[in-house]
Amino acid sequence: MKNFNKNKTEQVEVMALFGYEMTPCQPLTFRRRGESETEVTELLQTQIRFAGEVALHIFDVLIGRERVQLEFNSRDLSWHLTQ
């Protein structure tokens, strides 16, 4: 079966601020493998999706003018970037 998802997803390292005002987690920067840090310009929206026993914390953010998603997996504590 073909994968029709056109979004590119990759694992990234994220620097996040936890417990800030009304937002329990706010990603500040992320780093792709072999690249320098990229600053998150603005946090647009957050949501939580449940997949079985795993909570996926999804952050819609702006990087400059580009809108991307950072996703935090509560089971393995990994972050993924979706463009």
Secondary structure, DSSP 8 states (H G I E B T S, - for coil): --------EEEEEEEEEEEETTEEEEEEEEE-TTS-EEE--EEEEEEEEEETTEEEEEEEEEETTEEEEEEEETTTTEEEEE-
